Amino acid sequence: MTDIKSMTLEELQELMESMGEKKFRATQIYGWLHQRLAVSYDEMANLPKSLKKKLESWPVTALETIDVQISKIDGTRKYLFRLSDGNMIESVLMRYRHGNSVCISSQAGCRMGCRFCASTIGGLARNLLPSEMLDQIYRIQSSTGERISNVVVMGSGEPLDNYDNLLRFIHLLTAEGGLHLSQRNLTVSTCGIVPKMYELADEKLQMTLAVSLHASNDEKRQELMPIAKKYSIKELLKACRYYFEKTGRRITFEYSLVAGVNDTKEDALELAGILKGMNCHVNLIPVNPVRERSFARSGREAVENFKINLEKCGINGTIRREMGSDIDGACGQLRKRYMEKTESEK
């Protein structure tokens, strides 16, 4: 591994010892990277020049900010970052009463093919390193000067398709000596890669798992999400129950409402039926219109009625508050627009 920002403190200590340096240098470097959010060794004032020279072959991962869109409605900020290899990713800062929340990407692009999502249109470019996931948070915190209190891994990409890097990112984000975010303030979203959900459950982390459900039966889910052809709703819900059993953490189900597709009273009652008896919460999301797709978002009345019908059956639901509706709010839209513009200028 040549990526110093993805190393744990223990790994850094081993690196220092292998270089003939004292172990305490690792603590200094780790603090510069994960607390002071340094982007180069030049900033690390208490390191000797000789050590900085040795570290030249260990580049510091630092994302380049290409664009920031700021909502005039609620101050939501959408960031477009360039990675060292030229790939683009995006992240969103949302300000709530309870604190600042950042939604980050876990991959450049995505290969899951969900029909209503812009992130997946160009396919998967590559997985992000733990440092590249972290640095989205670090760049946003540096640019605003405000602490980030909640992190949601729900931007471009399928986090469980980048499982090992995701796990390392979680440990670095929540470890002492860095941002030290509470695991309870972290949410990871998945479209439902069932075997990885079992693996994640066995880690017994205290984060929230958000599962993209989007339909109440296999037939409709398969129309919207190719992953549903591999794992049935029954298999998916079994994995969700296992996750709750192992962690004690309530599952959040994400349900994007598409007009005339999955937003009827029958859909709500069927959804309530399959979730009956589960410790869960349903997050209702009026779907973001994507230019390349023919889906239309459900009207306000349909969304409200869907929630009422769920609650009559004892299932908790909330309608996601729309943030940054006047900017490229949907996953992958800002990245896609930038890539199209760059392509047309060639």
Short mmCIF file of the C-alpha atoms (twelve columns), coordinates in Angstrom:
data_MODEL
# 
_entry.id   MODEL 
# 
loop_
_atom_site.group_PDB 
_atom_site.id 
_atom_site.type_symbol 
_atom_site.label_atom_id 
_atom_site.label_alt_id 
_atom_site.label_comp_id 
_atom_site.label_asym_id 
_atom_site.label_seq_id 
_atom_site.Cartn_x 
_atom_site.Cartn_y 
_atom_site.Cartn_z 
_atom_site.pdbx_PDB_model_num 
ATOM 1   C CA . MET A 1   0.000   0.000   0.000   1 
ATOM 2   C CA . THR A 2   1.439   3.391   -1.016  1 
ATOM 3   C CA . ASP A 3   -1.448  5.484   0.288   1 
ATOM 4   C CA . ILE A 4   -0.476  6.965   3.642   1 
ATOM 5   C CA . LYS A 5   -3.898  8.507   4.417   1 
ATOM 6   C CA . SER A 6   -5.514  5.041   4.231   1 
ATOM 7   C CA . MET A 7   -3.170  3.658   6.929   1 
ATOM 8   C CA . THR A 8   -4.170  3.019   10.520  1 
ATOM 9   C CA . LEU A 9   -2.009  4.521   13.277  1 
ATOM 10  C CA . GLU A 10  -0.503  1.074   13.941  1 
ATOM 11  C CA . GLU A 11  0.451   0.675   10.263  1 
ATOM 12  C CA . LEU A 12  2.009   4.149   10.294  1 
ATOM 13  C CA . GLN A 13  4.028   3.216   13.391  1 
ATOM 14  C CA . GLU A 14  5.351   0.138   11.578  1 
ATOM 15  C CA . LEU A 15  6.247   2.307   8.566   1 
ATOM 16  C CA . MET A 16  8.161   4.757   10.776  1 
ATOM 17  C CA . GLU A 17  10.091  1.922   12.411  1 
ATOM 18  C CA . SER A 18  10.920  0.437   8.987   1 
ATOM 19  C CA . MET A 19  12.350  3.859   8.056   1 
ATOM 20  C CA . GLY A 20  14.460  3.943   11.219  1 
ATOM 21  C CA . GLU A 21  12.291  6.682   12.755  1 
ATOM 22  C CA . LYS A 22  10.795  6.935   16.238  1 
ATOM 23  C CA . LYS A 23  7.207   5.661   16.699  1 
ATOM 24  C CA . PHE A 24  5.934   9.045   17.922  1 
ATOM 25  C CA . ARG A 25  6.434   10.416  14.396  1 
ATOM 26  C CA . ALA A 26  3.494   8.240   13.316  1 
ATOM 27  C CA . THR A 27  1.207   9.981   15.836  1 
ATOM 28  C CA . GLN A 28  2.362   13.370  14.530  1 
ATOM 29  C CA . ILE A 29  1.720   12.452  10.887  1 
ATOM 30  C CA . TYR A 30  -1.625  10.818  11.717  1 
ATOM 31  C CA . GLY A 31  -2.725  13.976  13.555  1 
ATOM 32  C CA . TRP A 32  -1.711  16.199  10.647  1 
ATOM 33  C CA . LEU A 33  -3.617  14.025  8.162   1 
ATOM 34  C CA . HIS A 34  -6.797  13.294  10.119  1 
ATOM 35  C CA . GLN A 35  -7.200  16.187  12.576  1 
ATOM 36  C CA . ARG A 36  -5.506  19.180  10.991  1 
ATOM 37  C CA . LEU A 37  -6.477  17.887  7.528   1 
ATOM 38  C CA . ALA A 38  -3.099  18.646  5.919   1 
ATOM 39  C CA . VAL A 39  -2.814  18.051  2.170   1 
ATOM 40  C CA . SER A 40  1.006   17.926  1.977   1 
ATOM 41  C CA . TYR A 41  4.073   17.157  4.100   1 
ATOM 42  C CA . ASP A 42  5.141   20.813  3.733   1 
ATOM 43  C CA . GLU A 43  2.361   21.744  6.178   1 
ATOM 44  C CA . MET A 44  3.686   19.326  8.822   1 
ATOM 45  C CA . ALA A 45  5.797   21.874  10.670  1 
ATOM 46  C CA . ASN A 46  7.130   19.541  13.395  1 
ATOM 47  C CA . LEU A 47  8.555   16.906  11.010  1 
ATOM 48  C CA . PRO A 48  12.278  17.048  10.181  1 
ATOM 49  C CA . LYS A 49  13.267  17.643  6.540   1 
ATOM 50  C CA . SER A 50  15.015  14.261  6.456   1 
ATOM 51  C CA . LEU A 51  11.738  12.465  7.249   1 
ATOM 52  C CA . LYS A 52  9.787   14.527  4.700   1 
ATOM 53  C CA . LYS A 53  12.371  13.432  2.114   1 
ATOM 54  C CA . LYS A 54  11.817  9.758   3.014   1 
ATOM 55  C CA . LEU A 55  8.049   10.233  2.720   1 
ATOM 56  C CA . GLU A 56  8.177   11.519  -0.852  1 
ATOM 57  C CA . SER A 57  7.321   8.063   -2.215  1 
ATOM 58  C CA . TRP A 58  4.161   8.020   -0.038  1 
ATOM 59  C CA . PRO A 59  1.920   10.666  -1.656  1 
ATOM 60  C CA . VAL A 60  -0.789  12.342  0.416   1 
ATOM 61  C CA . THR A 61  -4.233  11.810  -1.111  1 
ATOM 62  C CA . ALA A 62  -5.909  15.201  -1.563  1 
ATOM 63  C CA . LEU A 63  -8.957  15.812  -3.750  1 
ATOM 64  C CA . GLU A 64  -9.121  18.823  -6.030  1 
ATOM 65  C CA . THR A 65  -12.314 20.874  -5.808  1 
ATOM 66  C CA . ILE A 66  -13.578 21.533  -9.350  1 
ATOM 67  C CA . ASP A 67  -17.006 23.019  -8.662  1 
ATOM 68  C CA . VAL A 68  -19.239 23.927  -5.719  1 
ATOM 69  C CA . GLN A 69  -22.941 24.612  -6.209  1 
ATOM 70  C CA . ILE A 70  -24.671 26.368  -3.305  1 
ATOM 71  C CA . SER A 71  -28.440 26.236  -2.915  1 
ATOM 72  C CA . LYS A 72  -30.108 29.637  -2.463  1 
ATOM 73  C CA . ILE A 73  -32.980 27.848  -0.722  1 
ATOM 74  C CA . ASP A 74  -31.285 26.051  2.176   1 
ATOM 75  C CA . GLY A 75  -27.501 26.476  1.828   1 
ATOM 76  C CA . THR A 76  -26.944 22.881  0.697   1 
ATOM 77  C CA . ARG A 77  -23.560 22.606  -1.050  1 
ATOM 78  C CA . LYS A 78  -22.787 20.152  -3.821  1 
ATOM 79  C CA . TYR A 79  -19.082 19.539  -4.449  1 
ATOM 80  C CA . LEU A 80  -17.450 18.095  -7.553  1 
ATOM 81  C CA . PHE A 81  -13.989 16.677  -6.808  1 
ATOM 82  C CA . ARG A 82  -11.268 15.455  -9.155  1 
ATOM 83  C CA . LEU A 83  -9.231  12.406  -8.128  1 
ATOM 84  C CA . SER A 84  -5.500  12.098  -8.864  1 
ATOM 85  C CA . ASP A 85  -6.208  9.981   -11.979 1 
ATOM 86  C CA . GLY A 86  -8.708  12.489  -13.418 1 
ATOM 87  C CA . ASN A 87  -11.868 10.638  -12.347 1 
ATOM 88  C CA . MET A 88  -14.667 12.770  -10.893 1 
ATOM 89  C CA . ILE A 89  -16.801 12.218  -7.806  1 
ATOM 90  C CA . GLU A 90  -19.347 14.330  -5.963  1 
ATOM 91  C CA . SER A 91  -20.373 14.961  -2.369  1 
ATOM 92  C CA . VAL A 92  -23.109 16.982  -0.690  1 
ATOM 93  C CA . LEU A 93  -23.094 19.061  2.506   1 
ATOM 94  C CA . MET A 94  -26.530 19.413  4.103   1 
ATOM 95  C CA . ARG A 95  -27.109 21.686  7.080   1 
ATOM 96  C CA . TYR A 96  -29.688 20.552  9.608   1 
ATOM 97  C CA . ARG A 97  -30.649 21.840  13.050  1 
ATOM 98  C CA . HIS A 98  -28.913 18.831  14.609  1 
ATOM 99  C CA . GLY A 99  -25.633 19.516  12.745  1 
ATOM 100 C CA . ASN A 100 -23.858 19.255  9.417   1 
ATOM 101 C CA . SER A 101 -24.308 16.091  7.403   1 
ATOM 102 C CA . VAL A 102 -22.119 15.060  4.460   1 
ATOM 103 C CA . CYS A 103 -23.194 12.559  1.817   1 
ATOM 104 C CA . ILE A 104 -20.136 10.992  0.180   1 
ATOM 105 C CA . SER A 105 -19.433 8.743   -2.819  1 
ATOM 106 C CA . SER A 106 -17.825 5.317   -2.447  1 
ATOM 107 C CA . GLN A 107 -17.062 4.686   -6.138  1 
ATOM 108 C CA . ALA A 108 -16.441 6.741   -9.274  1 
ATOM 109 C CA . GLY A 109 -19.589 5.759   -11.164 1 
ATOM 110 C CA . CYS A 110 -21.525 2.589   -10.351 1 
ATOM 111 C CA . ARG A 111 -22.262 -0.760  -11.982 1 
ATOM 112 C CA . MET A 112 -25.542 -1.549  -10.220 1 
ATOM 113 C CA . GLY A 113 -27.727 -0.151  -13.003 1 
ATOM 114 C CA . CYS A 114 -30.666 1.113   -10.899 1 
ATOM 115 C CA . ARG A 115 -33.109 2.578   -13.398 1 
ATOM 116 C CA . PHE A 116 -33.804 5.932   -11.694 1 
ATOM 117 C CA . CYS A 117 -30.187 6.838   -10.839 1 
ATOM 118 C CA . ALA A 118 -27.809 9.113   -12.792 1 
ATOM 119 C CA . SER A 119 -24.661 7.702   -11.101 1 
ATOM 120 C CA . THR A 120 -24.880 4.416   -12.930 1 
ATOM 121 C CA . ILE A 121 -25.473 5.664   -16.489 1 
ATOM 122 C CA . GLY A 122 -21.771 5.592   -17.473 1 
ATOM 123 C CA . GLY A 123 -21.038 2.415   -15.497 1 
ATOM 124 C CA . LEU A 124 -18.289 1.932   -12.904 1 
ATOM 125 C CA . ALA A 125 -14.953 3.716   -13.419 1 
ATOM 126 C CA . ARG A 126 -13.302 2.405   -10.231 1 
ATOM 127 C CA . ASN A 127 -13.533 1.920   -6.477  1 
ATOM 128 C CA . LEU A 128 -12.484 4.743   -4.167  1 
ATOM 129 C CA . LEU A 129 -9.651  4.274   -1.682  1 
ATOM 130 C CA . PRO A 130 -10.451 4.785   2.031   1 
ATOM 131 C CA . SER A 131 -8.459  8.044   1.860   1 
ATOM 132 C CA . GLU A 132 -10.564 9.283   -1.080  1 
ATOM 133 C CA . MET A 133 -13.746 8.639   0.896   1 
ATOM 134 C CA . LEU A 134 -12.304 10.406  3.940   1 
ATOM 135 C CA . ASP A 135 -10.965 13.335  1.970   1 
ATOM 136 C CA . GLN A 136 -14.426 14.276  0.700   1 
ATOM 137 C CA . ILE A 137 -15.318 14.970  4.339   1 
ATOM 138 C CA . TYR A 138 -11.964 16.643  5.049   1 
ATOM 139 C CA . ARG A 139 -12.145 19.000  2.044   1 
ATOM 140 C CA . ILE A 140 -15.708 20.026  2.935   1 
ATOM 141 C CA . GLN A 141 -14.808 20.584  6.582   1 
ATOM 142 C CA . SER A 142 -11.743 22.620  5.522   1 
ATOM 143 C CA . SER A 143 -13.717 24.732  3.049   1 
ATOM 144 C CA . THR A 144 -16.515 25.607  5.492   1 
ATOM 145 C CA . GLY A 145 -14.519 25.668  8.735   1 
ATOM 146 C CA . GLU A 146 -17.448 23.795  10.317  1 
ATOM 147 C CA . ARG A 147 -17.367 20.387  11.973  1 
ATOM 148 C CA . ILE A 148 -19.137 17.508  10.251  1 
ATOM 149 C CA . SER A 149 -21.320 15.607  12.715  1 
ATOM 150 C CA . ASN A 150 -23.012 13.034  10.437  1 
ATOM 151 C CA . VAL A 151 -21.757 11.074  7.442   1 
ATOM 152 C CA . VAL A 152 -23.924 9.228   4.930   1 
ATOM 153 C CA . VAL A 153 -22.312 6.886   2.390   1 
ATOM 154 C CA . MET A 154 -25.102 7.306   -0.133  1 
ATOM 155 C CA . GLY A 155 -23.568 9.250   -3.029  1 
ATOM 156 C CA . SER A 156 -22.323 7.695   -6.263  1 
ATOM 157 C CA . GLY A 157 -21.475 4.003   -6.090  1 
ATOM 158 C CA . GLU A 158 -22.563 0.938   -4.128  1 
ATOM 159 C CA . PRO A 159 -20.607 0.914   -0.843  1 
ATOM 160 C CA . LEU A 160 -20.813 -2.875  -0.366  1 
ATOM 161 C CA . ASP A 161 -19.347 -3.335  -3.863  1 
ATOM 162 C CA . ASN A 162 -16.234 -1.652  -2.411  1 
ATOM 163 C CA . TYR A 163 -16.432 -3.594  0.847   1 
ATOM 164 C CA . ASP A 164 -12.826 -3.774  2.111   1 
ATOM 165 C CA . ASN A 165 -12.128 -0.097  1.434   1 
ATOM 166 C CA . LEU A 166 -15.465 0.844   3.039   1 
ATOM 167 C CA . LEU A 167 -14.618 -1.068  6.209   1 
ATOM 168 C CA . ARG A 168 -11.195 0.576   6.500   1 
ATOM 169 C CA . PHE A 169 -12.783 3.994   5.872   1 
ATOM 170 C CA . ILE A 170 -15.270 3.384   8.729   1 
ATOM 171 C CA . HIS A 171 -12.502 2.438   11.150  1 
ATOM 172 C CA . LEU A 172 -10.403 5.485   10.207  1 
ATOM 173 C CA . LEU A 173 -13.381 7.866   10.416  1 
ATOM 174 C CA . THR A 174 -14.441 6.632   13.852  1 
ATOM 175 C CA . ALA A 175 -10.997 5.986   15.402  1 
ATOM 176 C CA . GLU A 176 -9.488  8.191   18.099  1 
ATOM 177 C CA . GLY A 177 -6.790  10.514  16.816  1 
ATOM 178 C CA . GLY A 178 -8.817  11.485  13.741  1 
ATOM 179 C CA . LEU A 179 -12.291 13.045  13.339  1 
ATOM 180 C CA . HIS A 180 -13.457 10.380  15.833  1 
ATOM 181 C CA . LEU A 181 -17.040 10.401  14.553  1 
ATOM 182 C CA . SER A 182 -19.426 8.199   16.514  1 
ATOM 183 C CA . GLN A 183 -20.436 5.060   14.575  1 
ATOM 184 C CA . ARG A 184 -24.041 5.948   15.439  1 
ATOM 185 C CA . ASN A 185 -23.635 9.107   13.330  1 
ATOM 186 C CA . LEU A 186 -22.755 7.083   10.237  1 
ATOM 187 C CA . THR A 187 -25.201 5.627   7.700   1 
ATOM 188 C CA . VAL A 188 -24.220 3.258   4.893   1 
ATOM 189 C CA . SER A 189 -26.642 2.669   2.037   1 
ATOM 190 C CA . THR A 190 -26.852 -0.505  -0.049  1 
ATOM 191 C CA . CYS A 191 -29.018 -1.655  -2.935  1 
ATOM 192 C CA . GLY A 192 -28.884 -5.115  -1.318  1 
ATOM 193 C CA . ILE A 193 -25.737 -7.180  -1.916  1 
ATOM 194 C CA . VAL A 194 -26.952 -9.898  0.455   1 
ATOM 195 C CA . PRO A 195 -23.687 -11.814 1.205   1 
ATOM 196 C CA . LYS A 196 -21.896 -8.555  2.088   1 
ATOM 197 C CA . MET A 197 -24.797 -7.538  4.369   1 
ATOM 198 C CA . TYR A 198 -24.159 -10.703 6.405   1 
ATOM 199 C CA . GLU A 199 -20.428 -9.913  6.547   1 
ATOM 200 C CA . LEU A 200 -21.144 -6.359  7.658   1 
ATOM 201 C CA . ALA A 201 -23.561 -7.602  10.351  1 
ATOM 202 C CA . ASP A 202 -20.799 -9.832  11.756  1 
ATOM 203 C CA . GLU A 203 -18.590 -6.750  12.219  1 
ATOM 204 C CA . LYS A 204 -21.160 -5.621  14.830  1 
ATOM 205 C CA . LEU A 205 -20.676 -1.936  14.037  1 
ATOM 206 C CA . GLN A 206 -23.084 0.576   15.545  1 
ATOM 207 C CA . MET A 207 -23.877 2.415   12.322  1 
ATOM 208 C CA . THR A 208 -27.213 2.558   10.504  1 
ATOM 209 C CA . LEU A 209 -27.748 0.367   7.464   1 
ATOM 210 C CA . ALA A 210 -30.025 1.935   4.838   1 
ATOM 211 C CA . VAL A 211 -31.399 -0.548  2.321   1 
ATOM 212 C CA . SER A 212 -32.707 0.618   -1.070  1 
ATOM 213 C CA . LEU A 213 -35.969 -1.288  -1.423  1 
ATOM 214 C CA . HIS A 214 -38.036 0.841   -3.833  1 
ATOM 215 C CA . ALA A 215 -40.700 -1.844  -4.422  1 
ATOM 216 C CA . SER A 216 -42.953 -4.165  -2.429  1 
ATOM 217 C CA . ASN A 217 -42.616 -7.232  -4.671  1 
ATOM 218 C CA . ASP A 218 -39.896 -8.909  -6.728  1 
ATOM 219 C CA . GLU A 219 -41.519 -8.211  -10.096 1 
ATOM 220 C CA . LYS A 220 -41.560 -4.421  -9.634  1 
ATOM 221 C CA . ARG A 221 -38.171 -4.384  -7.909  1 
ATOM 222 C CA . GLN A 222 -36.581 -6.250  -10.818 1 
ATOM 223 C CA . GLU A 223 -37.903 -3.591  -13.205 1 
ATOM 224 C CA . LEU A 224 -36.191 -0.857  -11.185 1 
ATOM 225 C CA . MET A 225 -33.071 -2.598  -9.849  1 
ATOM 226 C CA . PRO A 226 -31.027 -5.286  -11.651 1 
ATOM 227 C CA . ILE A 227 -29.662 -6.550  -8.283  1 
ATOM 228 C CA . ALA A 228 -33.195 -7.794  -7.529  1 
ATOM 229 C CA . LYS A 229 -32.755 -10.483 -10.197 1 
ATOM 230 C CA . LYS A 230 -29.948 -11.932 -8.090  1 
ATOM 231 C CA . TYR A 231 -31.448 -11.616 -4.602  1 
ATOM 232 C CA . SER A 232 -35.182 -11.814 -3.882  1 
ATOM 233 C CA . ILE A 233 -36.921 -9.517  -1.394  1 
ATOM 234 C CA . LYS A 234 -37.316 -12.540 0.894   1 
ATOM 235 C CA . GLU A 235 -33.529 -13.115 0.898   1 
ATOM 236 C CA . LEU A 236 -32.890 -9.395  1.358   1 
ATOM 237 C CA . LEU A 237 -35.233 -9.083  4.351   1 
ATOM 238 C CA . LYS A 238 -33.699 -12.187 5.937   1 
ATOM 239 C CA . ALA A 239 -30.287 -10.446 5.753   1 
ATOM 240 C CA . CYS A 240 -31.843 -7.291  7.269   1 
ATOM 241 C CA . ARG A 241 -33.217 -9.280  10.201  1 
ATOM 242 C CA . TYR A 242 -29.788 -10.847 10.717  1 
ATOM 243 C CA . TYR A 243 -28.210 -7.364  10.717  1 
ATOM 244 C CA . PHE A 244 -30.636 -6.198  13.424  1 
ATOM 245 C CA . GLU A 245 -30.040 -9.393  15.436  1 
ATOM 246 C CA . LYS A 246 -26.266 -8.859  15.400  1 
ATOM 247 C CA . THR A 247 -26.135 -5.084  15.934  1 
ATOM 248 C CA . GLY A 248 -29.418 -4.074  17.577  1 
ATOM 249 C CA . ARG A 249 -29.585 -1.250  15.011  1 
ATOM 250 C CA . ARG A 250 -32.924 -0.475  13.365  1 
ATOM 251 C CA . ILE A 251 -32.896 -0.843  9.565   1 
ATOM 252 C CA . THR A 252 -33.841 2.102   7.363   1 
ATOM 253 C CA . PHE A 253 -35.555 1.227   4.083   1 
ATOM 254 C CA . GLU A 254 -35.185 3.748   1.271   1 
ATOM 255 C CA . TYR A 255 -38.238 3.857   -0.989  1 
ATOM 256 C CA . SER A 256 -38.130 6.138   -4.058  1 
ATOM 257 C CA . LEU A 257 -41.643 6.945   -5.175  1 
ATOM 258 C CA . VAL A 258 -42.171 6.855   -8.954  1 
ATOM 259 C CA . ALA A 259 -45.524 8.115   -10.256 1 
ATOM 260 C CA . GLY A 260 -47.781 5.275   -11.332 1 
ATOM 261 C CA . VAL A 261 -45.070 2.653   -10.800 1 
ATOM 262 C CA . ASN A 262 -44.770 1.983   -7.055  1 
ATOM 263 C CA . ASP A 263 -46.819 4.668   -5.288  1 
ATOM 264 C CA . THR A 264 -50.361 3.243   -5.073  1 
ATOM 265 C CA . LYS A 265 -52.369 2.277   -1.997  1 
ATOM 266 C CA . GLU A 266 -51.865 -1.391  -2.956  1 
ATOM 267 C CA . ASP A 267 -48.084 -0.834  -3.028  1 
ATOM 268 C CA . ALA A 268 -48.182 0.752   0.446   1 
ATOM 269 C CA . LEU A 269 -50.252 -2.087  1.917   1 
ATOM 270 C CA . GLU A 270 -48.056 -4.736  0.292   1 
ATOM 271 C CA . LEU A 271 -44.935 -2.977  1.630   1 
ATOM 272 C CA . ALA A 272 -46.434 -2.836  5.123   1 
ATOM 273 C CA . GLY A 273 -47.190 -6.557  4.842   1 
ATOM 274 C CA . ILE A 274 -43.612 -7.614  4.015   1 
ATOM 275 C CA . LEU A 275 -42.103 -5.353  6.702   1 
ATOM 276 C CA . LYS A 276 -44.535 -6.385  9.449   1 
ATOM 277 C CA . GLY A 277 -42.808 -7.240  12.721  1 
ATOM 278 C CA . MET A 278 -39.439 -5.758  11.682  1 
ATOM 279 C CA . ASN A 279 -37.694 -3.038  13.680  1 
ATOM 280 C CA . CYS A 280 -37.439 -0.641  10.771  1 
ATOM 281 C CA . HIS A 281 -38.148 2.794   9.401   1 
ATOM 282 C CA . VAL A 282 -39.185 3.704   5.843   1 
ATOM 283 C CA . ASN A 283 -37.677 6.789   4.239   1 
ATOM 284 C CA . LEU A 284 -39.997 7.913   1.419   1 
ATOM 285 C CA . ILE A 285 -38.185 9.760   -1.365  1 
ATOM 286 C CA . PRO A 286 -40.042 11.457  -4.249  1 
ATOM 287 C CA . VAL A 287 -37.731 10.351  -7.081  1 
ATOM 288 C CA . ASN A 288 -35.325 12.931  -8.537  1 
ATOM 289 C CA . PRO A 289 -36.064 13.443  -12.253 1 
ATOM 290 C CA . VAL A 290 -33.106 12.297  -14.390 1 
ATOM 291 C CA . ARG A 291 -32.970 13.576  -17.967 1 
ATOM 292 C CA . GLU A 292 -32.109 10.167  -19.477 1 
ATOM 293 C CA . ARG A 293 -34.977 8.381   -17.724 1 
ATOM 294 C CA . SER A 294 -38.721 8.518   -18.320 1 
ATOM 295 C CA . PHE A 295 -39.699 8.302   -14.642 1 
ATOM 296 C CA . ALA A 296 -41.816 11.038  -13.090 1 
ATOM 297 C CA . ARG A 297 -41.902 11.797  -9.379  1 
ATOM 298 C CA . SER A 298 -45.042 11.072  -7.402  1 
ATOM 299 C CA . GLY A 299 -47.212 14.067  -6.530  1 
ATOM 300 C CA . ARG A 300 -47.323 15.460  -3.000  1 
ATOM 301 C CA . GLU A 301 -50.746 13.929  -2.307  1 
ATOM 302 C CA . ALA A 302 -49.657 10.464  -3.460  1 
ATOM 303 C CA . VAL A 303 -46.570 10.654  -1.206  1 
ATOM 304 C CA . GLU A 304 -48.621 11.781  1.830   1 
ATOM 305 C CA . ASN A 305 -51.220 9.042   1.240   1 
ATOM 306 C CA . PHE A 306 -48.505 6.407   0.910   1 
ATOM 307 C CA . LYS A 307 -47.112 7.435   4.313   1 
ATOM 308 C CA . ILE A 308 -50.583 7.419   5.900   1 
ATOM 309 C CA . ASN A 309 -51.311 3.934   4.558   1 
ATOM 310 C CA . LEU A 310 -48.001 2.624   5.929   1 
ATOM 311 C CA . GLU A 311 -48.619 4.139   9.350   1 
ATOM 312 C CA . LYS A 312 -52.152 2.714   9.540   1 
ATOM 313 C CA . CYS A 313 -50.436 -0.687  9.349   1 
ATOM 314 C CA . GLY A 314 -47.953 0.213   12.092  1 
ATOM 315 C CA . ILE A 315 -44.925 0.982   9.881   1 
ATOM 316 C CA . ASN A 316 -43.011 4.191   10.683  1 
ATOM 317 C CA . GLY A 317 -42.316 6.402   7.698   1 
ATOM 318 C CA . THR A 318 -40.922 9.844   6.977   1 
ATOM 319 C CA . ILE A 319 -40.896 11.846  3.776   1 
ATOM 320 C CA . ARG A 320 -37.350 12.922  3.035   1 
ATOM 321 C CA . ARG A 321 -37.023 16.666  3.132   1 
ATOM 322 C CA . GLU A 322 -35.773 17.843  -0.224  1 
ATOM 323 C CA . MET A 323 -32.427 19.594  0.078   1 
ATOM 324 C CA . GLY A 324 -30.807 21.699  -2.620  1 
ATOM 325 C CA . SER A 325 -33.649 21.329  -5.107  1 
ATOM 326 C CA . ASP A 326 -32.356 24.325  -7.110  1 
ATOM 327 C CA . ILE A 327 -28.948 22.694  -7.750  1 
ATOM 328 C CA . ASP A 328 -27.896 19.353  -9.322  1 
ATOM 329 C CA . GLY A 329 -29.210 17.493  -6.287  1 
ATOM 330 C CA . ALA A 330 -29.606 13.920  -7.523  1 
ATOM 331 C CA . CYS A 331 -26.730 11.453  -7.226  1 
ATOM 332 C CA . GLY A 332 -24.407 11.653  -10.198 1 
ATOM 333 C CA . GLN A 333 -26.007 14.642  -11.960 1 
ATOM 334 C CA . LEU A 334 -23.244 17.200  -11.397 1 
ATOM 335 C CA . ARG A 335 -20.495 14.697  -12.307 1 
ATOM 336 C CA . LYS A 336 -22.364 13.591  -15.430 1 
ATOM 337 C CA . ARG A 337 -22.986 17.169  -16.603 1 
ATOM 338 C CA . TYR A 338 -19.318 18.074  -16.142 1 
ATOM 339 C CA . MET A 339 -18.154 14.972  -18.043 1 
ATOM 340 C CA . GLU A 340 -20.580 15.695  -20.920 1 
ATOM 341 C CA . LYS A 341 -19.341 19.309  -21.115 1 
ATOM 342 C CA . THR A 342 -15.685 18.188  -21.132 1 
ATOM 343 C CA . GLU A 343 -16.423 15.620  -23.836 1 
ATOM 344 C CA . SER A 344 -18.193 18.161  -26.059 1 
ATOM 345 C CA . GLU A 345 -15.244 20.581  -25.790 1 
ATOM 346 C CA . LYS A 346 -12.721 18.029  -27.114 1 
# 
